[in-house]
Amino acid sequence: MNTSTHRRSADVVPKLHGMGAIATDGSRAIGRSVVERLVADGARIAFSHLSGAEPAAQLERKTAADGGAAWPLRLA
């Protein structure tokens, strides 16, 4: 293998690094998966939720622990 062209995963910049996103209903089910994927790809994300402050807070803590950034926004 030619090591000069081989890149380790630690050397790869996430494809959404430095970008922001907004997701609706991000604290549960599909919305949560979307938030997690965007954060994993390097985006900083704000996500809304109608209820369930604890699941939203858990997601915020999880993304911070993983080195990402996600902020819950409660819609009334």
N, C-alpha and C positions, 0 to 999 in steps of 0.2 A: 504494500500500500504506500502510495506517495503521501507522506505526512505533510508536505507543504500545501496540499490542496484539501486535506482532511481537516474539518473544523469540529472541535468538541462542542457539545451543547452549551457549556458554560461561556463559550466565546460568541455565541449567537445573541444578538440583541432581539428582544421580543418584538414581533411585527407591529404592535400597537404602542410601543414605548413612546411616552410623551403625548399621547392623544387622550382625549376625554370622551366619555359616553354617558348617556342617560338611558336608563331602563325602567319600564313600568312594571309594577307588581313584582319586584325583584327579590322578595324575601321567601317566596314559595315556588315549588315545582319547576316549571320550565323557566320562569323568570329568574329564579335562583341559579339555575344551570347557566343561563346566559351571562349573568353577572360573574359567576365563577370563571367562565371561559374568557370573557373580556379581560378580567383582571390577570388571569394566567398569561394572556397574550400581551400584557404590559399596559393596558389602559387604566386610567384612573376613572372611576365611575360613581355616579350618583344614581340611586335607585329609589323608586317610590314604593310605598306600601300603604294599604288602607287600614289594616288592623294587624295585630300580631307584632307588637313592638319587640318582643323577645326574639322571635326568629330573625328579625331584621338586625337586632343588636348582635346576635350570634354570627351572622354573616359578616358584619362589620369587623368583629373580633377575629374571625377566621382569616379574612383577607389580610388584615394587618399582620397576623402571625405568619402568614405566607409571604410577607414582604410587599403586598399590594396595597391599594387604597380604594375603599368603597364607602360611601356615605349614604345612610338611609334618610329618606325624606318622607315624613308621614303626611298623607293627604287626608284632609278632613271631609 
